[in-house]
Amino acid sequence: MTVLIENLCKRFGSHQTLDHVNLEIQNNGLVALVGESGSGKSTLLRVLAGLDLPDSGKIWIGGKESTFLPTQERNVGFLFQNYALFSHMNVFENIAFGLRVRKLHSSNIDERVYQLLQLVQLERFAERYPHQLSGGQRQRVALARALAIEPKLLILDEPFSAVDINVRKELRAWLQNLHNQVEITTVFVTHDYQEAVEIAHDVALFTKGAVDRIGPSDDIANLLIDRWGSLQPHSEEISA
């Protein structure tokens, strides 16, 4: 599913959070939005998901004008920083939740959930509760829940922020493999430039509410190295 964003603007009070954002995401693309805190990238995801509405501009999802379309009609799965699994539900029921809301037949729900448990490699954990899982396992359950409704667009906001560095590395490779298996257009936000270029096909650099540059991850990596001498900015460049 292709995504086209045209001149998107969003203001909160006196702060121009999104400032004429233009972005195109190709069908089955894996795109990272990267930039410092407050640059507008998470707000863009919320607008894309329909959780916030823009002040102006347009969004096209799968060729359909979707700017003010309700969230439930966008065929979007999303996972935000506080992925908040239901503590009173086991892994199976957490993943099944969206399917039960849509009143699918129980046999169809069982089949879909077990497919997803295999996909995220948690078949043996179906009866466990969130407090019995590691941080990486909880993140995979949350992602399976987002995929349960078979969305055409997957939105991830800082998907690895709540886990330690070793688990982050494991989940980076896992997300790439998962994306290749399910063939779904995916856009994720991170503040980690190295993480962005390692995972994504294309990387969009966000600065002050707008896309400063977008291109293949290798090209963006070379740009950052030329600019900073590494894949991470120095502290004085962050505050500049």
Contacts in CASP RR format, 6 or more apart in sequence:
PFRMAT RR
TARGET T0000
AUTHOR 0000-0000-0000
METHOD contacts of the structure
MODEL  1
MTVLIENLCKRFGSHQTLDHVNLEIQNNGLVALVGESGSGKSTLLRVLAG
LDLPDSGKIWIGGKESTFLPTQERNVGFLFQNYALFSHMNVFENIAFGLR
VRKLHSSNIDERVYQLLQLVQLERFAERYPHQLSGGQRQRVALARALAIE
PKLLILDEPFSAVDINVRKELRAWLQNLHNQVEITTVFVTHDYQEAVEIA
HDVALFTKGAVDRIGPSDDIANLLIDRWGSLQPHSEEISA
1 27 0 8 1.000
1 61 0 8 1.000
1 62 0 8 1.000
1 75 0 8 1.000
1 152 0 8 1.000
1 153 0 8 1.000
1 184 0 8 1.000
1 185 0 8 1.000
2 24 0 8 1.000
2 25 0 8 1.000
2 26 0 8 1.000
2 27 0 8 1.000
2 60 0 8 1.000
2 61 0 8 1.000
2 62 0 8 1.000
2 63 0 8 1.000
2 185 0 8 1.000
3 23 0 8 1.000
3 24 0 8 1.000
3 25 0 8 1.000
3 48 0 8 1.000
3 59 0 8 1.000
3 60 0 8 1.000
3 61 0 8 1.000
3 62 0 8 1.000
3 153 0 8 1.000
3 185 0 8 1.000
3 187 0 8 1.000
4 23 0 8 1.000
4 24 0 8 1.000
4 25 0 8 1.000
4 58 0 8 1.000
4 59 0 8 1.000
4 60 0 8 1.000
4 63 0 8 1.000
5 21 0 8 1.000
5 22 0 8 1.000
5 23 0 8 1.000
5 24 0 8 1.000
5 44 0 8 1.000
5 48 0 8 1.000
5 58 0 8 1.000
5 59 0 8 1.000
5 60 0 8 1.000
6 22 0 8 1.000
6 57 0 8 1.000
6 58 0 8 1.000
6 59 0 8 1.000
6 60 0 8 1.000
7 20 0 8 1.000
7 21 0 8 1.000
7 22 0 8 1.000
7 56 0 8 1.000
7 57 0 8 1.000
7 58 0 8 1.000
8 18 0 8 1.000
8 20 0 8 1.000
8 21 0 8 1.000
8 22 0 8 1.000
8 44 0 8 1.000
8 47 0 8 1.000
8 54 0 8 1.000
8 56 0 8 1.000
8 57 0 8 1.000
8 58 0 8 1.000
8 59 0 8 1.000
9 16 0 8 1.000
9 18 0 8 1.000
9 19 0 8 1.000
9 20 0 8 1.000
9 21 0 8 1.000
9 54 0 8 1.000
9 55 0 8 1.000
9 56 0 8 1.000
9 57 0 8 1.000
10 16 0 8 1.000
10 17 0 8 1.000
10 18 0 8 1.000
10 43 0 8 1.000
10 47 0 8 1.000
10 52 0 8 1.000
10 54 0 8 1.000
10 55 0 8 1.000
11 17 0 8 1.000
11 55 0 8 1.000
16 209 0 8 1.000
17 38 0 8 1.000
17 40 0 8 1.000
17 43 0 8 1.000
17 209 0 8 1.000
18 40 0 8 1.000
18 43 0 8 1.000
18 44 0 8 1.000
18 47 0 8 1.000
18 54 0 8 1.000
18 209 0 8 1.000
18 210 0 8 1.000
19 208 0 8 1.000
19 209 0 8 1.000
19 210 0 8 1.000
20 210 0 8 1.000
21 44 0 8 1.000
21 209 0 8 1.000
21 210 0 8 1.000
21 211 0 8 1.000
22 211 0 8 1.000
23 44 0 8 1.000
23 204 0 8 1.000
23 211 0 8 1.000
23 214 0 8 1.000
25 31 0 8 1.000
25 185 0 8 1.000
25 187 0 8 1.000
25 202 0 8 1.000
26 185 0 8 1.000
26 202 0 8 1.000
27 185 0 8 1.000
28 183 0 8 1.000
28 184 0 8 1.000
28 185 0 8 1.000
29 179 0 8 1.000
29 185 0 8 1.000
29 186 0 8 1.000
29 201 0 8 1.000
29 202 0 8 1.000
30 176 0 8 1.000
30 179 0 8 1.000
30 186 0 8 1.000
30 188 0 8 1.000
30 199 0 8 1.000
30 200 0 8 1.000
30 201 0 8 1.000
30 202 0 8 1.000
31 186 0 8 1.000
31 187 0 8 1.000
31 188 0 8 1.000
31 200 0 8 1.000
31 201 0 8 1.000
31 202 0 8 1.000
31 203 0 8 1.000
31 204 0 8 1.000
32 187 0 8 1.000
32 188 0 8 1.000
32 189 0 8 1.000
32 190 0 8 1.000
32 195 0 8 1.000
32 196 0 8 1.000
32 197 0 8 1.000
32 199 0 8 1.000
32 200 0 8 1.000
32 202 0 8 1.000
32 203 0 8 1.000
32 204 0 8 1.000
32 217 0 8 1.000
33 41 0 8 1.000
33 44 0 8 1.000
33 45 0 8 1.000
33 187 0 8 1.000
33 188 0 8 1.000
33 189 0 8 1.000
33 190 0 8 1.000
33 204 0 8 1.000
33 206 0 8 1.000
34 41 0 8 1.000
34 189 0 8 1.000
34 190 0 8 1.000
34 191 0 8 1.000
34 192 0 8 1.000
34 193 0 8 1.000
34 195 0 8 1.000
34 196 0 8 1.000
34 203 0 8 1.000
34 204 0 8 1.000
34 205 0 8 1.000
34 206 0 8 1.000
35 41 0 8 1.000
35 191 0 8 1.000
35 193 0 8 1.000
35 205 0 8 1.000
35 206 0 8 1.000
35 207 0 8 1.000
36 191 0 8 1.000
36 233 0 8 1.000
36 238 0 8 1.000
37 191 0 8 1.000
39 206 0 8 1.000
39 207 0 8 1.000
39 208 0 8 1.000
39 209 0 8 1.000
40 206 0 8 1.000
40 209 0 8 1.000
41 189 0 8 1.000
41 206 0 8 1.000
42 157 0 8 1.000
42 158 0 8 1.000
42 189 0 8 1.000
43 52 0 8 1.000
44 206 0 8 1.000
45 78 0 8 1.000
45 80 0 8 1.000
45 155 0 8 1.000
45 157 0 8 1.000
45 187 0 8 1.000
45 189 0 8 1.000
46 52 0 8 1.000
47 53 0 8 1.000
47 54 0 8 1.000
47 59 0 8 1.000
48 59 0 8 1.000
48 76 0 8 1.000
48 153 0 8 1.000
48 155 0 8 1.000
48 187 0 8 1.000
49 71 0 8 1.000
49 74 0 8 1.000
49 76 0 8 1.000
49 77 0 8 1.000
49 78 0 8 1.000
49 155 0 8 1.000
50 69 0 8 1.000
50 70 0 8 1.000
50 71 0 8 1.000
50 74 0 8 1.000
50 76 0 8 1.000
51 71 0 8 1.000
53 67 0 8 1.000
53 68 0 8 1.000
54 67 0 8 1.000
57 67 0 8 1.000
58 65 0 8 1.000
58 67 0 8 1.000
59 65 0 8 1.000
59 66 0 8 1.000
59 67 0 8 1.000
60 66 0 8 1.000
61 69 0 8 1.000
61 74 0 8 1.000
61 75 0 8 1.000
61 76 0 8 1.000
61 152 0 8 1.000
61 153 0 8 1.000
62 152 0 8 1.000
66 74 0 8 1.000
74 153 0 8 1.000
75 149 0 8 1.000
75 151 0 8 1.000
75 152 0 8 1.000
75 153 0 8 1.000
76 151 0 8 1.000
76 152 0 8 1.000
76 153 0 8 1.000
76 154 0 8 1.000
76 155 0 8 1.000
77 146 0 8 1.000
77 147 0 8 1.000
77 149 0 8 1.000
77 151 0 8 1.000
77 153 0 8 1.000
77 154 0 8 1.000
77 155 0 8 1.000
78 146 0 8 1.000
78 154 0 8 1.000
78 155 0 8 1.000
78 156 0 8 1.000
78 157 0 8 1.000
79 142 0 8 1.000
79 143 0 8 1.000
79 146 0 8 1.000
79 154 0 8 1.000
79 155 0 8 1.000
79 156 0 8 1.000
79 157 0 8 1.000
79 159 0 8 1.000
80 157 0 8 1.000
80 158 0 8 1.000
81 157 0 8 1.000
81 158 0 8 1.000
81 161 0 8 1.000
81 162 0 8 1.000
83 138 0 8 1.000
83 139 0 8 1.000
83 142 0 8 1.000
83 162 0 8 1.000
84 142 0 8 1.000
85 94 0 8 1.000
85 130 0 8 1.000
85 138 0 8 1.000
85 141 0 8 1.000
85 142 0 8 1.000
85 145 0 8 1.000
86 93 0 8 1.000
86 94 0 8 1.000
86 97 0 8 1.000
86 130 0 8 1.000
87 129 0 8 1.000
87 130 0 8 1.000
87 131 0 8 1.000
88 129 0 8 1.000
89 97 0 8 1.000
89 129 0 8 1.000
90 126 0 8 1.000
90 127 0 8 1.000
90 128 0 8 1.000
90 129 0 8 1.000
91 117 0 8 1.000
91 122 0 8 1.000
91 125 0 8 1.000
91 126 0 8 1.000
91 127 0 8 1.000
91 128 0 8 1.000
91 129 0 8 1.000
91 130 0 8 1.000
91 133 0 8 1.000
91 141 0 8 1.000
92 113 0 8 1.000
92 117 0 8 1.000
92 126 0 8 1.000
92 127 0 8 1.000
94 130 0 8 1.000
94 141 0 8 1.000
94 142 0 8 1.000
94 145 0 8 1.000
95 113 0 8 1.000
95 116 0 8 1.000
95 117 0 8 1.000
95 141 0 8 1.000
95 144 0 8 1.000
95 145 0 8 1.000
95 148 0 8 1.000
96 109 0 8 1.000
96 112 0 8 1.000
96 113 0 8 1.000
96 148 0 8 1.000
97 145 0 8 1.000
97 148 0 8 1.000
98 145 0 8 1.000
98 148 0 8 1.000
98 149 0 8 1.000
99 108 0 8 1.000
99 109 0 8 1.000
99 112 0 8 1.000
99 113 0 8 1.000
99 148 0 8 1.000
99 149 0 8 1.000
100 109 0 8 1.000
102 149 0 8 1.000
104 112 0 8 1.000
112 148 0 8 1.000
113 126 0 8 1.000
113 148 0 8 1.000
114 123 0 8 1.000
114 126 0 8 1.000
116 144 0 8 1.000
116 147 0 8 1.000
116 148 0 8 1.000
117 123 0 8 1.000
117 125 0 8 1.000
117 126 0 8 1.000
117 144 0 8 1.000
119 144 0 8 1.000
119 147 0 8 1.000
119 178 0 8 1.000
119 181 0 8 1.000
119 182 0 8 1.000
120 140 0 8 1.000
120 141 0 8 1.000
120 143 0 8 1.000
120 144 0 8 1.000
120 178 0 8 1.000
121 140 0 8 1.000
122 137 0 8 1.000
122 140 0 8 1.000
122 141 0 8 1.000
122 144 0 8 1.000
125 133 0 8 1.000
125 137 0 8 1.000
125 141 0 8 1.000
130 138 0 8 1.000
130 141 0 8 1.000
133 141 0 8 1.000
134 167 0 8 1.000
135 162 0 8 1.000
135 163 0 8 1.000
135 167 0 8 1.000
136 163 0 8 1.000
136 167 0 8 1.000
136 170 0 8 1.000
136 171 0 8 1.000
139 159 0 8 1.000
139 160 0 8 1.000
139 162 0 8 1.000
139 163 0 8 1.000
139 171 0 8 1.000
140 171 0 8 1.000
140 174 0 8 1.000
143 156 0 8 1.000
143 159 0 8 1.000
143 178 0 8 1.000
146 154 0 8 1.000
147 154 0 8 1.000
147 182 0 8 1.000
147 184 0 8 1.000
151 184 0 8 1.000
152 184 0 8 1.000
152 185 0 8 1.000
153 184 0 8 1.000
153 185 0 8 1.000
153 186 0 8 1.000
153 187 0 8 1.000
154 184 0 8 1.000
154 185 0 8 1.000
154 186 0 8 1.000
154 187 0 8 1.000
155 186 0 8 1.000
155 187 0 8 1.000
155 188 0 8 1.000
156 186 0 8 1.000
156 187 0 8 1.000
156 188 0 8 1.000
156 189 0 8 1.000
157 188 0 8 1.000
157 189 0 8 1.000
158 189 0 8 1.000
158 190 0 8 1.000
158 191 0 8 1.000
159 171 0 8 1.000
159 175 0 8 1.000
159 188 0 8 1.000
159 190 0 8 1.000
160 167 0 8 1.000
160 168 0 8 1.000
160 171 0 8 1.000
160 172 0 8 1.000
160 190 0 8 1.000
160 195 0 8 1.000
163 171 0 8 1.000
168 195 0 8 1.000
172 195 0 8 1.000
172 198 0 8 1.000
172 199 0 8 1.000
175 188 0 8 1.000
175 199 0 8 1.000
176 199 0 8 1.000
179 186 0 8 1.000
188 199 0 8 1.000
188 200 0 8 1.000
190 196 0 8 1.000
192 232 0 8 1.000
193 224 0 8 1.000
193 231 0 8 1.000
193 232 0 8 1.000
193 233 0 8 1.000
194 231 0 8 1.000
194 232 0 8 1.000
196 203 0 8 1.000
196 217 0 8 1.000
196 220 0 8 1.000
197 203 0 8 1.000
197 217 0 8 1.000
197 218 0 8 1.000
197 220 0 8 1.000
197 221 0 8 1.000
197 224 0 8 1.000
197 231 0 8 1.000
198 217 0 8 1.000
200 217 0 8 1.000
201 216 0 8 1.000
201 217 0 8 1.000
202 214 0 8 1.000
202 215 0 8 1.000
202 216 0 8 1.000
202 217 0 8 1.000
202 220 0 8 1.000
203 214 0 8 1.000
203 215 0 8 1.000
203 216 0 8 1.000
203 217 0 8 1.000
203 220 0 8 1.000
204 211 0 8 1.000
204 213 0 8 1.000
204 214 0 8 1.000
204 215 0 8 1.000
205 211 0 8 1.000
205 212 0 8 1.000
205 213 0 8 1.000
205 214 0 8 1.000
205 220 0 8 1.000
206 212 0 8 1.000
213 220 0 8 1.000
213 223 0 8 1.000
214 220 0 8 1.000
221 231 0 8 1.000
224 230 0 8 1.000
224 231 0 8 1.000
225 231 0 8 1.000
228 234 0 8 1.000
228 237 0 8 1.000
END
